[in-house]
Amino acid sequence: MKRYFLSLLVMLGLATPAFISTYSHAALPSMVDGQPLPTLAPMLEGVQGAVVNIATESEVKVRRRLDPFFDDPFFRRFFDSRRPQERSRKRQGLGSGVVFDAAEGLILTNAHVIDRADKITVTLKDGREARASVIGADKDSDVAVIKVDMDNLEQIPLGDSDALRVGDFVVAIGNPFGLRQTVTSGIVSALGRSGLGIEDYEDFIQTDASINPGNSGGALVNLRGELVGINTAIVAPSGGNVGIGFSIPINMALQIKDQLVNFGEVQRGRLGVRIQDLTPSLAEAFNIEQTKGAVITKVEKGSMADLAGIRPGDVVVMANKRPITRGADLRNAIGVLRVGDELDLRVMRNGTAKFIQTTIGDIAIDSTVGKNLNPRLDGATFSELSDEQLSSGTDGGVVVTDVKQGSAAWYHGMRANDVIVSANRKVVTDLDSFRMAIAKQDVLLLNVVRGNGALFLLLQ
């Protein structure tokens, strides 16, 4: 059998007689054409120590249903006297992180890695362990900063994600499936990926370097060993890597990091505009040469955009000296700024470039509690849609910002982040139209958008 296999290799041109006579003692050459074999080992030796393993533990309360119909809003009223029992169980999670400030013990990771964790344990490459505390986490961008009190930490050099090009070689380092210090390599497959529905603010680096569960929060580095991204998500139809992974650009992560370190949270504001991508046909209609940018489709009256003189039809092509090629770029530029931060815009209006300086305003979205609207809405809080939600294609409505468990709204099936688009068959565009639609009504029929689906809730 062995002889047949070797004969086949010779026939296919994949082996030579010299190979056949020495194959059992073959070894990789140390040099090729007088040059050492290429290797990533020296670069990795300088950065792997800054990539850490993160293990989390949390206590999760699990409801124990007493009846299969309990979660149905229609049948729930019959079971109000039989509240579901609760029990606790331990939940464990794994992820990765990157030390970016060794002196202070600060580590970048993903917000979903440490979400609701009661205990966070960081393990270094040398095996040392320490408990970590959370400095701040931002779910909208999926960036978090944690802190450990340890000596002799290694710190990773920071790169410039804006300098990346499609085709650049990159290396992913993390702890997939708990396998510590796993290294995979690939290229930058695409830049500026957005609209994936993974985070509210998306500007992903796409790579074919293998990223798997447990890699989240780990490092994406260039061949100089500089951190260019934080590995975050994968497209995984089969549950494992298929060559499509996504990383948060380090430049974006660092802007979020600054707010988390200084304030413990991201203090986002709003500009007060709706936007869409500029297309070649729109550019022709607007009489401008640019074919890329963010078109202002609506300006909220009294907003910072309105006060600054921004008008519908303006095409934003630059924000704070960064090019804007699509609507997502402008949303991201606003999303990393704090209330009161300056925003310098270059816009095209009627074929002429204009420079507009404004500031980010307080979100100050009107909100109200449900019990002030209708007793059946007690326990829920409602707000108008944010710039991000309005710019993502939503026509209008009001969003449920919070629902207290056990409240009337909760038992009628209402959940946080539901968007109410009609009430009693009347279109809801804002809080005022919502109030009018449900005023003095004993029965409420709400059309709700939840995630990618929609449903009706009957409250009576």
C-alpha positions as CSV (number, residue, x, y, z in Angstrom):
1,M,0.0,0.0,0.0
2,K,2.8,2.4,0.9
3,R,4.6,1.6,-2.4
4,Y,1.4,2.2,-4.4
5,F,0.9,5.6,-2.6
6,L,4.5,6.7,-3.4
7,S,4.1,5.6,-7.0
8,L,1.0,7.7,-7.3
9,L,2.8,10.7,-5.9
10,V,5.5,10.4,-8.6
11,M,2.9,10.0,-11.3
12,L,1.2,13.2,-10.1
13,G,4.5,15.1,-9.9
14,L,4.2,15.5,-6.1
15,A,7.2,13.5,-5.2
16,T,10.7,12.7,-6.6
17,P,12.9,9.7,-6.3
18,A,15.0,11.7,-3.9
19,F,11.9,12.3,-1.7
20,I,11.1,8.6,-1.9
21,S,14.5,7.5,-0.7
22,T,14.6,9.9,2.2
23,Y,11.0,10.6,3.1
24,S,11.1,8.8,6.4
25,H,13.9,11.1,7.6
26,A,12.8,14.4,6.0
27,A,13.0,17.6,8.0
28,L,12.0,21.2,7.3
29,P,15.0,23.2,6.0
30,S,16.2,26.0,8.2
31,M,16.7,28.3,5.2
32,V,15.3,28.8,1.7
33,D,17.4,30.4,-1.0
34,G,19.8,31.4,1.7
35,Q,17.1,33.2,3.8
36,P,15.6,32.1,7.1
37,L,12.1,30.7,6.9
38,P,9.5,33.4,7.6
39,T,7.9,33.1,11.0
40,L,5.6,35.2,13.2
41,A,7.2,33.8,16.4
42,P,9.4,36.9,17.2
43,M,6.4,39.2,16.9
44,L,4.1,37.0,18.9
45,E,6.6,36.7,21.7
46,G,6.4,40.4,22.2
47,V,2.6,40.6,22.4
48,Q,1.1,37.4,23.7
49,G,1.8,38.3,27.3
50,A,-0.6,41.2,27.0
51,V,-3.5,38.9,25.9
52,V,-5.4,37.5,28.9
53,N,-8.0,34.9,29.6
54,I,-11.2,36.1,31.2
55,A,-13.5,33.7,33.1
56,T,-16.8,34.9,34.6
57,E,-19.3,33.6,37.0
58,S,-22.8,34.9,37.6
59,E,-25.9,33.8,39.4
60,V,-29.0,33.6,37.2
61,K,-32.5,33.5,38.5
62,V,-34.6,31.0,36.5
63,R,-38.4,31.1,36.5
64,R,-40.1,27.8,36.9
65,R,-43.4,28.0,35.0
66,L,-46.4,26.3,36.6
67,D,-48.4,26.3,33.4
68,P,-47.4,26.2,29.7
69,F,-49.8,29.0,28.9
70,F,-48.3,31.4,31.5
71,D,-46.3,33.4,29.0
72,D,-49.3,34.0,26.7
73,P,-50.7,37.5,27.4
74,F,-54.2,36.4,26.8
75,F,-54.1,33.5,29.3
76,R,-51.9,35.2,31.8
77,R,-54.8,36.9,33.6
78,F,-56.1,33.5,34.7
79,F,-52.8,32.7,36.4
80,D,-52.1,36.0,38.3
81,S,-52.5,34.2,41.6
82,R,-50.0,31.6,40.7
83,R,-46.7,33.4,40.3
84,P,-43.8,31.4,38.8
85,Q,-41.3,30.1,41.3
86,E,-37.7,31.2,41.0
87,R,-34.5,29.3,41.5
88,S,-30.9,30.2,41.0
89,R,-28.1,28.6,39.0
90,K,-24.5,29.4,38.3
91,R,-23.6,30.6,34.8
92,Q,-20.0,30.6,33.6
93,G,-18.5,32.3,30.7
94,L,-15.2,32.6,28.9
95,G,-13.6,35.4,26.9
96,S,-10.4,37.3,26.3
97,G,-8.9,40.7,27.0
98,V,-5.9,42.9,26.1
99,V,-3.8,44.8,28.6
100,F,-3.4,48.4,27.2
101,D,-2.2,50.1,30.4
102,A,0.1,47.9,32.5
103,A,0.8,50.6,35.1
104,E,-2.9,50.9,36.0
105,G,-3.8,47.3,35.2
106,L,-6.4,48.3,32.6
107,I,-7.7,45.7,30.2
108,L,-9.9,46.1,27.1
109,T,-12.5,43.5,26.3
110,N,-16.1,43.2,25.0
111,A,-19.0,44.3,27.1
112,H,-20.8,41.0,26.4
113,V,-17.9,39.1,27.9
114,I,-18.4,40.6,31.4
115,D,-22.1,41.3,31.2
116,R,-23.9,40.6,34.5
117,A,-20.8,38.9,35.9
118,D,-20.6,38.6,39.7
119,K,-17.1,37.4,39.5
120,I,-14.4,38.1,36.9
121,T,-11.1,36.2,36.9
122,V,-8.2,37.2,34.7
123,T,-5.5,34.7,33.9
124,L,-2.2,35.7,32.4
125,K,0.0,33.8,30.0
126,D,2.4,32.9,32.9
127,G,-0.5,31.3,34.8
128,R,-1.0,34.1,37.4
129,E,-4.6,34.8,38.3
130,A,-6.4,37.8,39.8
131,R,-9.9,39.1,40.4
132,A,-10.9,42.0,38.2
133,S,-13.3,44.9,38.7
134,V,-15.3,46.6,36.1
135,I,-14.4,50.2,35.2
136,G,-17.1,50.6,32.7
137,A,-19.0,48.9,29.9
138,D,-20.8,50.2,26.8
139,K,-23.3,47.7,25.4
140,D,-24.0,49.8,22.3
141,S,-20.4,49.5,21.0
142,D,-19.6,46.3,23.0
143,V,-16.5,47.8,24.6
144,A,-15.6,47.3,28.2
145,V,-12.7,48.2,30.5
146,I,-11.8,46.1,33.5
147,K,-9.0,46.5,36.0
148,V,-6.7,44.1,37.9
149,D,-4.2,44.8,40.7
150,M,-1.1,42.9,39.5
151,D,2.6,43.6,39.1
152,N,4.8,43.1,36.0
153,L,2.0,43.2,33.5
154,E,2.8,43.3,29.8
155,Q,1.3,46.0,27.7
156,I,0.4,45.7,24.0
157,P,1.5,48.4,21.5
158,L,-1.4,50.3,19.9
159,G,-1.7,50.6,16.2
160,D,-3.8,52.8,13.8
161,S,-6.9,51.0,12.5
162,D,-7.5,53.8,10.0
163,A,-4.3,52.8,8.2
164,L,-5.5,49.3,7.6
165,R,-6.1,48.2,4.0
166,V,-8.0,45.2,2.6
167,G,-5.4,42.5,2.1
168,D,-3.2,43.4,5.1
169,F,-2.1,40.4,7.1
170,V,-3.4,40.2,10.6
171,V,-3.2,37.8,13.6
172,A,-6.0,37.0,16.1
173,I,-4.9,36.0,19.6
174,G,-7.4,34.8,22.3
175,N,-8.8,31.9,24.1
176,P,-11.3,30.1,21.9
177,F,-13.2,27.3,23.7
178,G,-11.0,28.0,26.7
179,L,-7.8,27.1,24.8
180,R,-5.5,29.8,26.1
181,Q,-3.1,31.8,23.9
182,T,-4.4,30.4,20.6
183,V,-3.0,32.2,17.6
184,T,-4.6,32.3,14.1
185,S,-3.6,34.3,11.1
186,G,-5.4,35.7,8.0
187,I,-6.0,38.9,6.2
188,V,-8.2,42.0,6.4
189,S,-11.2,40.8,4.3
190,A,-13.1,44.1,4.4
191,L,-13.3,47.3,6.3
192,G,-16.2,49.4,7.6
193,R,-18.7,46.6,7.9
194,S,-22.0,47.9,9.3
195,G,-25.7,47.1,9.2
196,L,-25.1,43.6,10.6
197,G,-27.3,44.1,13.6
198,I,-24.6,43.0,16.0
199,E,-24.1,46.3,17.8
200,D,-25.8,49.7,17.7
201,Y,-22.6,51.3,16.5
202,E,-20.8,49.2,13.9
203,D,-17.6,49.9,11.9
204,F,-16.2,46.4,11.9
205,I,-12.9,45.0,10.5
206,Q,-13.8,41.8,8.7
207,T,-11.1,39.1,8.8
208,D,-10.7,35.4,7.8
209,A,-8.3,34.8,10.7
210,S,-10.1,32.1,12.7
211,I,-12.2,33.6,15.5
212,N,-14.3,31.3,17.7
213,P,-16.3,31.4,20.9
214,G,-13.9,32.5,23.6
215,N,-12.0,34.8,21.3
216,S,-14.3,37.7,22.1
217,G,-12.3,40.6,23.6
218,G,-9.0,39.3,22.3
219,A,-6.5,41.0,20.1
220,L,-6.3,41.5,16.4
221,V,-2.7,42.6,15.6
222,N,-0.8,43.6,12.5
223,L,2.5,42.0,11.6
224,R,4.3,44.7,13.7
225,G,2.5,43.4,16.7
226,E,0.4,46.5,17.1
227,L,-3.2,46.2,18.3
228,V,-5.6,47.2,15.5
229,G,-8.8,45.6,16.6
230,I,-10.8,43.9,19.4
231,N,-12.3,40.6,18.2
232,T,-16.0,40.6,18.7
233,A,-18.2,38.3,16.6
234,I,-18.3,35.7,13.9
235,V,-20.7,34.5,11.3
236,A,-21.1,30.9,12.4
237,P,-24.0,28.9,10.8
238,S,-22.5,25.7,12.1
239,G,-21.4,27.1,15.4
240,G,-17.7,27.4,14.5
241,N,-15.5,29.5,12.4
242,V,-16.2,29.8,8.6
243,G,-13.7,32.5,7.8
244,I,-15.9,35.5,8.6
245,G,-15.0,37.3,11.8
246,F,-15.4,40.8,13.0
247,S,-13.3,43.1,15.1
248,I,-13.9,46.6,16.6
249,P,-11.3,49.0,15.1
250,I,-8.9,50.0,17.9
251,N,-9.4,53.7,17.1
252,M,-13.1,53.4,17.8
253,A,-12.5,51.3,20.9
254,L,-10.0,53.8,22.3
255,Q,-12.5,56.6,22.0
256,I,-15.0,54.6,23.9
257,K,-12.3,53.6,26.4
258,D,-11.6,57.2,27.2
259,Q,-15.1,57.8,28.4
260,L,-15.3,54.6,30.3
261,V,-12.1,55.3,32.2
262,N,-13.0,58.9,32.9
263,F,-16.7,58.6,33.6
264,G,-17.5,54.9,33.9
265,E,-20.0,55.1,31.1
266,V,-20.4,56.6,27.6
267,Q,-22.3,59.9,27.9
268,R,-23.9,59.9,24.5
269,G,-25.8,62.9,23.1
270,R,-27.6,63.6,19.9
271,L,-27.4,65.9,17.0
272,G,-31.1,65.8,16.0
273,V,-31.0,64.5,12.4
274,R,-32.1,61.6,10.3
275,I,-29.7,60.4,7.6
276,Q,-29.2,58.0,4.7
277,D,-26.4,57.0,2.4
278,L,-25.6,59.2,-0.6
279,T,-26.0,57.3,-3.9
280,P,-24.8,58.4,-7.3
281,S,-28.3,59.2,-8.4
282,L,-28.9,61.4,-5.3
283,A,-25.5,63.1,-5.9
284,E,-26.6,64.0,-9.4
285,A,-29.9,65.3,-8.2
286,F,-28.0,67.4,-5.6
287,N,-25.6,68.7,-8.2
288,I,-22.4,67.6,-6.4
289,E,-19.4,65.7,-7.6
290,Q,-19.1,63.5,-4.5
291,T,-20.8,60.1,-4.7
292,K,-20.2,59.1,-1.1
293,G,-21.5,60.8,2.1
294,A,-24.4,61.0,4.5
295,V,-27.5,62.8,3.4
296,I,-29.5,64.7,6.0
297,T,-33.1,63.8,5.4
298,K,-34.7,65.5,8.4
299,V,-33.7,68.0,11.1
300,E,-35.5,68.0,14.4
301,K,-36.8,71.3,15.3
302,G,-34.9,73.0,18.2
303,S,-32.1,70.4,18.1
304,M,-28.4,71.3,18.0
305,A,-28.4,70.5,14.2
306,D,-31.3,73.0,13.7
307,L,-29.6,75.7,15.8
308,A,-26.4,75.2,13.8
309,G,-28.1,75.7,10.4
310,I,-28.0,72.1,9.1
311,R,-30.7,71.6,6.5
312,P,-32.4,68.6,4.9
313,G,-30.6,67.8,1.7
314,D,-27.1,68.7,3.1
315,V,-24.6,66.0,2.4
316,V,-22.0,65.5,5.2
317,V,-18.6,64.5,3.7
318,M,-16.4,65.1,6.7
319,A,-16.9,65.1,10.5
320,N,-14.1,66.2,12.9
321,K,-11.5,65.8,10.0
322,R,-12.6,62.2,9.3
323,P,-14.1,61.4,5.9
324,I,-17.8,60.4,5.9
325,T,-18.7,58.0,3.1
326,R,-22.0,56.7,4.4
327,G,-24.7,57.2,7.0
328,A,-23.0,54.7,9.4
329,D,-19.9,56.8,9.4
330,L,-21.7,59.8,10.7
331,R,-23.7,57.8,13.3
332,N,-20.4,56.3,14.6
333,A,-18.8,59.8,14.7
334,I,-21.7,61.1,16.8
335,G,-21.9,58.0,18.9
336,V,-18.3,58.3,20.3
337,L,-18.8,61.9,21.4
338,R,-20.0,63.2,24.7
339,V,-22.6,65.7,25.4
340,G,-21.0,69.2,24.9
341,D,-18.3,67.9,22.5
342,E,-17.7,70.0,19.4
343,L,-18.6,68.5,16.0
344,D,-17.0,70.2,12.9
345,L,-18.8,69.2,9.7
346,R,-18.0,69.7,6.1
347,V,-21.2,69.6,4.1
348,M,-22.1,70.0,0.4
349,R,-25.1,72.2,-0.2
350,N,-26.2,73.0,-3.7
351,G,-22.8,72.1,-5.1
352,T,-21.0,74.3,-2.6
353,A,-18.9,73.2,0.3
354,K,-19.8,74.6,3.7
355,F,-18.2,74.2,7.1
356,I,-20.6,74.0,10.1
357,Q,-19.5,73.9,13.7
358,T,-22.0,72.5,16.3
359,T,-22.0,70.6,19.6
360,I,-23.5,67.4,20.7
361,G,-26.7,68.0,22.7
362,D,-28.2,66.2,25.6
363,I,-30.3,63.3,24.5
364,A,-33.2,64.8,26.4
365,I,-35.7,62.6,24.7
366,D,-39.1,63.1,26.3
367,S,-40.1,60.1,28.4
368,T,-43.0,59.2,30.5
369,V,-44.2,56.4,32.8
370,G,-47.0,54.1,31.8
371,K,-49.2,54.7,34.8
372,N,-49.6,58.4,33.7
373,L,-50.9,57.2,30.3
374,N,-53.1,54.3,31.3
375,P,-53.4,51.9,34.3
376,R,-52.7,48.9,32.1
377,L,-49.3,50.4,31.2
378,D,-48.2,50.6,34.9
379,G,-44.6,49.6,35.3
380,A,-43.4,50.6,31.8
381,T,-41.5,53.7,30.7
382,F,-41.8,55.0,27.2
383,S,-39.5,57.3,25.2
384,E,-39.3,58.7,21.7
385,L,-37.0,57.0,19.2
386,S,-33.3,58.0,19.2
387,D,-31.4,59.3,16.2
388,E,-29.9,55.9,15.7
389,Q,-33.3,54.2,15.6
390,L,-34.8,56.8,13.3
391,S,-31.8,56.7,11.0
392,S,-31.9,52.9,10.7
393,G,-35.1,52.9,8.6
394,T,-37.7,53.0,11.4
395,D,-40.7,55.2,10.3
396,G,-41.6,56.2,13.9
397,G,-43.1,55.1,17.1
398,V,-42.3,55.0,20.8
399,V,-39.9,52.7,22.5
400,V,-40.4,50.9,25.8
401,T,-37.3,51.8,27.7
402,D,-38.0,49.8,30.8
403,V,-40.5,47.3,32.2
404,K,-40.6,46.3,35.9
405,Q,-41.0,42.6,36.4
406,G,-44.3,41.7,38.0
407,S,-46.0,45.0,36.9
408,A,-49.2,45.2,34.9
409,A,-47.3,46.0,31.7
410,W,-45.0,43.0,32.3
411,Y,-47.9,40.6,32.7
412,H,-49.6,41.9,29.6
413,G,-46.5,40.9,27.7
414,M,-44.6,44.2,27.3
415,R,-40.8,44.0,27.2
416,A,-38.0,46.5,27.2
417,N,-36.9,47.7,23.6
418,D,-40.4,47.0,22.2
419,V,-41.3,49.7,19.7
420,I,-45.0,50.5,19.5
421,V,-46.0,51.6,16.0
422,S,-49.8,51.7,16.4
423,A,-52.3,51.8,19.2
424,N,-56.0,51.0,18.8
425,R,-55.3,50.9,15.0
426,K,-54.0,54.5,15.0
427,V,-50.4,55.2,13.8
428,V,-48.0,56.1,16.5
429,T,-45.1,58.4,15.5
430,D,-44.2,60.0,18.8
431,L,-45.3,60.2,22.5
432,D,-48.0,62.8,21.7
433,S,-49.7,60.6,19.1
434,F,-49.4,57.6,21.5
435,R,-51.1,59.6,24.3
436,M,-53.9,60.6,21.9
437,A,-54.4,57.0,20.7
438,I,-54.8,55.5,24.2
439,A,-56.5,58.4,26.0
440,K,-59.5,57.2,28.1
441,Q,-59.4,53.8,26.5
442,D,-60.5,50.7,28.6
443,V,-59.0,48.3,26.0
444,L,-55.6,48.8,24.4
445,L,-54.6,47.0,21.2
446,L,-50.9,47.7,20.5
447,N,-48.9,46.7,17.4
448,V,-45.4,46.1,18.6
449,V,-42.1,45.6,16.7
450,R,-39.8,43.3,18.7
451,G,-36.4,42.5,17.2
452,N,-37.0,41.3,13.6
453,G,-40.6,40.4,14.3
454,A,-43.9,42.0,15.1
455,L,-47.0,41.1,17.3
456,F,-50.2,42.5,18.7
457,L,-50.7,42.9,22.5
458,L,-54.2,43.1,23.9
459,L,-54.4,44.9,27.2
460,Q,-57.8,44.8,28.9
